[in-house]
Structures are given as C-alpha cells and as structure tokens.
Amino acid sequence: MTLGYSGDASDLIFKVCVVGEVAVGKTTLIHRYTSGKVFAGILHPTIGVDFMTKPKQRIKNYDVTLNVWDVAGNTKYDSVMPQYLRGVNGIFIVYALDDDRTMREAINHWKPRMTELTANSHFKVPIYLIGSKCDRRETCEISTPQEMEDCIQNHGFDRWFKTTSKIQSNHRIDDAFEMLAEDMVQAYDDSARIQVCEPHPTPVSGRMPRTKTHSICHSPVWSGGGAVVETLQIWKGWWVCCLLSCGMGLNLFWHQGAEEVNYL
C-alpha cells in the first residue's frame, strides 16, 4: 500500500483517491482543500489522473501528509482504475447535488466498484459520499439528513458531507478531509503490526524471543502466531539435541567401560 513514513516513525503519508462522474466538481474540491483558495474560473476535464499534496497536519501522535489523487470520471479509464486505486488508504466518491443522476451513479456504480477494488487491502479503507455544489439548488431525490444517514447505512459508506468550492465559509471541504485523515489514522492504529523477530538464542525457561513492531503494517493478521510456531520449533530442536547428546554420552560411557573390562 502507499502508506509510508519519511524519516520519522511518526510521519505518515496517505493516498486518497477522489472519484465520481465527469464534471461533478472533483478537481475544484481538491484544489480548494490543498490550496485553500476559493475556486474561480473554468477547469477542463481531468485526463487520466492527477494529484496534489496537502502539507503535514498533526493527528493524534502523527504528522500526516495526504497525497490526493484526482481520478478522471470518464468510462474509458475504467480499465486502468485498478492501477489508480492501488495502495489507496481513503476514497471520496463525489456527486453533484444539482444532478440526481450523478448521485445514482455514485451509489450504484462507484461504491460497488471501489468496494471491489479495495477488498484485498491490508487496511480498512474509509469511503465517503461527498455531495458537491451545495451553493446551488439541490435536485437530488435523497437530500435530507435522515435520508442521507439511511443511504450511507444501506450502501456501506462510512460518512457523508455536503460541500462547495465557491463560497468562503461553511464549505466543509476541510472538515471532510480532516475527518477522513482521522479515520485513516485510526485504521492504521487498529491494524496489525509486523512482528519482526530479532536474532535470539534458544529460549530459556519458556520465555518468548524478543520482538519489535515495525511502523508500517503489511498484514491484517497478527503475526505473533508465527513467533509461537518458531519458538516451538526451536524448543523441539533443543530437546532433540539434548536427547542426542545424552545418547552419545551414554554410548561413549558404554564403549569406555567395555574397553576397560576387556583390558582387565
């Protein structure tokens, strides 16, 4: 996965993918978040993929950097979507609040597709439903807070936000990204750590070998079981060596005794 750290164990880098239909406001949303500037002007459709970076922000005990990927919504890029989503840590599925069709596509196409592409992720990947252009008149069939809550519960979204890139206050874009960052950090903390066993002698008195936890996890399964198996194997080998040593000693004693008897 893309999760990494740069120079310090407390530095985390997350990959966030923003997906959805064409012209729902994905690029302006990302631009507003990463630059802090109110959108003004016309943008051309994204070709393939683009990404911007949000500088470090402090979350819990980590300095978190977000690499935000702007994924084109054109269906001709669907075949390369797995490559764009590789190593993703969090996803925004964006629809336009003034276009009900884009919401239906977000729920019925994009959500199942994202769930499929992240099914084998080692971390839980939060998926948010983001309604953009809330400065315009809403035309979506699902719009009230209760309807939105029911929608995300029924379709497996983690959270939902209504945003806009065109007004100075109450746009909630920062809130959405900050909440996503917190959820990704929580997923990181909740995931299993790699148990890296240090070189160690044969265990004494049944004590486990010392282990250390790496700051980046590659497996959702706790790997301590491997240490247990390894320890049992070491103990098994130790007992075999002891038995062989005892057998050799008895055999040597027997031969020495036989030689002494013959000598006498």
C-alpha positions in Angstrom: 0.0 0.0 0.0 1.0 3.6 -0.3 1.1 4.2 3.4 4.7 5.2 4.3 6.8 7.3 6.5 9.5 9.8 5.7 12.5 9.9 8.1 10.5 9.6 11.3 8.2 6.8 12.6 5.6 9.4 13.4 5.3 10.7 9.8 2.5 9.0 7.8 1.7 9.5 4.1 -1.8 8.5 3.0 -3.1 8.1 -0.5 -6.6 9.5 -1.1 -8.5 8.9 -4.3 -11.3 11.2 -5.4 -13.7 9.6 -7.9 -17.1 10.2 -9.4 -18.8 11.1 -12.6 -17.5 13.7 -15.0 -18.0 17.4 -14.1 -19.2 16.8 -10.5 -16.5 19.1 -9.0 -13.7 16.7 -8.0 -10.9 18.8 -9.2 -12.2 22.1 -7.7 -12.8 20.3 -4.4 -9.2 19.0 -4.3 -7.8 22.4 -5.4 -9.8 24.2 -2.7 -8.5 21.8 0.0 -4.8 21.8 -1.0 -4.5 25.5 -1.9 -7.1 27.0 0.4 -8.3 29.3 -2.4 -11.9 29.8 -3.4 -12.5 28.4 -6.9 -13.0 30.9 -9.6 -12.9 30.0 -13.3 -13.4 27.1 -15.6 -11.4 23.8 -15.5 -11.0 21.3 -18.2 -11.9 17.6 -17.5 -9.1 15.6 -16.0 -7.3 13.3 -18.3 -6.4 10.1 -16.7 -5.3 11.1 -13.2 -3.7 14.0 -11.4 -2.7 14.5 -7.8 -2.0 17.3 -5.3 -0.4 17.2 -1.9 -1.6 18.6 1.4 1.2 19.5 3.8 1.6 17.8 7.1 -1.1 18.1 9.7 -0.9 16.8 13.3 -3.4 14.0 14.0 -3.0 12.1 17.3 0.7 11.4 17.6 1.4 11.5 13.8 2.4 14.1 11.2 0.1 13.2 8.4 0.6 14.1 4.7 -2.2 13.5 2.2 -1.5 12.7 -1.5 -4.9 13.4 -3.1 -5.4 11.7 -6.4 -7.9 13.3 -8.9 -9.2 10.3 -10.9 -11.0 11.1 -14.2 -14.6 10.0 -14.3 -14.7 9.1 -18.0 -15.6 5.5 -18.5 -12.8 5.0 -20.9 -10.4 5.0 -17.9 -12.3 2.2 -16.1 -9.9 -0.5 -17.4 -7.0 1.2 -15.6 -8.9 2.0 -12.5 -7.2 -0.8 -10.5 -3.8 0.8 -11.2 -5.1 4.2 -10.0 -6.6 2.7 -6.8 -3.5 0.6 -6.0 -2.4 1.3 -2.4 -5.3 3.7 -1.7 -6.0 4.5 2.0 -9.2 6.5 1.7 -11.8 7.4 -1.0 -14.2 10.2 -1.7 -17.0 9.4 -4.1 -18.3 12.7 -5.3 -21.6 13.6 -6.9 -23.3 16.9 -7.8 -26.2 18.0 -5.6 -27.9 19.6 -8.6 -27.7 16.4 -10.7 -29.6 13.4 -9.4 -28.1 11.1 -12.0 -24.6 11.6 -10.6 -25.8 10.6 -7.1 -27.4 7.4 -8.5 -24.1 6.6 -10.3 -22.2 7.3 -7.1 -24.3 4.8 -5.2 -24.9 2.1 -7.8 -21.7 2.2 -9.8 -18.9 3.9 -8.0 -19.4 2.5 -4.5 -19.6 -1.2 -5.6 -16.6 -0.6 -7.8 -14.5 0.9 -5.1 -15.5 -1.8 -2.6 -14.4 -4.4 -5.2 -11.0 -2.8 -5.8 -10.2 -2.4 -2.1 -11.4 -5.8 -1.0 -7.9 -7.1 -0.5 -6.5 -4.1 1.2 -4.5 -4.8 4.4 -6.1 -1.7 6.0 -9.7 -0.7 6.3 -10.3 1.9 3.5 -12.8 4.5 4.5 -15.2 5.5 1.7 -17.1 8.8 2.0 -20.0 10.1 -0.1 -19.4 13.7 -0.9 -22.1 16.0 -2.4 -20.6 19.0 -4.1 -22.0 22.3 -5.3 -24.2 22.8 -2.3 -24.3 26.5 -3.3 -26.7 25.5 -6.0 -30.3 24.4 -5.7 -30.5 20.7 -4.8 -32.3 18.4 -7.1 -31.3 15.0 -5.8 -34.1 12.7 -4.6 -32.1 11.9 -1.4 -31.3 15.2 0.3 -32.5 15.4 4.0 -30.0 14.5 6.7 -32.1 11.5 7.7 -32.3 10.3 4.1 -28.6 10.7 3.8 -28.0 8.7 7.0 -30.2 5.9 5.8 -28.4 6.0 2.4 -24.9 5.6 3.8 -26.1 2.9 6.2 -27.8 0.9 3.4 -24.9 1.2 0.9 -21.9 0.9 3.2 -20.4 4.4 3.1 -18.5 5.5 6.2 -19.6 9.1 6.2 -21.2 11.8 4.1 -20.6 15.6 3.6 -22.2 18.3 1.5 -19.6 20.8 0.2 -18.9 23.6 -2.2 -15.7 25.1 -3.6 -17.3 28.5 -4.4 -18.1 30.1 -1.0 -15.7 31.3 1.7 -17.4 29.8 4.7 -19.3 26.6 5.6 -17.9 24.7 2.6 -17.0 21.8 4.8 -14.2 20.6 2.5 -11.6 20.9 5.2 -13.9 19.1 7.6 -14.4 16.2 5.2 -10.6 15.7 4.6 -9.7 16.1 8.2 -12.3 13.5 9.3 -11.0 11.2 6.6 -7.4 11.6 7.8 -8.5 10.8 11.4 -10.3 7.7 10.1 -7.2 6.6 8.2 -5.0 7.1 11.2 -7.5 5.1 13.3 -7.4 2.3 10.7 -3.6 2.4 10.8 -3.6 2.1 14.6 -6.2 -0.7 14.6 -4.4 -2.8 12.0 -1.9 -5.5 12.9 1.8 -4.7 13.1 4.6 -6.8 11.6 6.2 -8.7 14.4 9.9 -8.6 13.4 11.8 -11.1 15.5 15.3 -10.1 16.4 18.1 -12.7 16.3 17.9 -14.6 19.6 19.4 -17.6 21.3 17.5 -20.7 22.2 14.7 -19.7 24.6 15.4 -20.3 28.3 12.7 -21.1 30.9 10.0 -21.0 28.3 10.3 -17.3 27.6 9.3 -15.9 24.2 12.0 -14.3 22.0 12.1 -10.6 22.0 10.1 -8.9 19.2 9.8 -5.4 17.9 6.9 -3.8 16.0 7.6 -2.1 12.7 5.8 1.2 12.0 4.3 0.0 8.7 2.0 -2.9 8.6 1.6 -5.3 5.6 -0.7 -7.9 7.0 -4.1 -7.6 8.8 -3.4 -10.8 10.6 -1.4 -10.6 13.9 1.9 -12.4 13.1 2.7 -13.3 16.7 1.5 -16.8 15.9 4.5 -17.2 13.7 6.7 -16.4 16.6 5.0 -19.0 18.7 5.4 -21.7 16.0 9.1 -20.7 15.6 9.6 -20.9 19.3 8.0 -24.4 19.5 10.2 -25.5 16.6 13.3 -24.2 18.4 12.3 -25.9 21.6 11.7 -29.1 19.6 15.2 -28.9 18.1 16.7 -28.1 21.5 15.2 -31.3 23.0 16.3 -33.4 20.1 19.8 -32.1 20.6 19.7 -32.9 24.3 18.5 -36.4 23.7 21.1 -37.0 21.0 23.8 -35.6 23.3 22.6 -37.8 26.2 22.6 -40.8 23.8 26.1 -40.1 22.6 27.3 -39.7 26.2 25.8 -43.0 27.3 27.2 -44.7 24.2 30.6 -43.3 24.8 30.4 -44.4 28.5 29.4 -47.9 27.5 32.3 -48.2 25.0 34.8 -46.9 27.5 33.5 -49.4 30.1 33.7 -52.2 27.6 37.3 -51.3 26.8 38.2 -51.3 30.5 36.7 -54.7 31.0 38.5 -56.1 28.0 41.7 -54.6 29.2 41.3 -56.1 32.6 
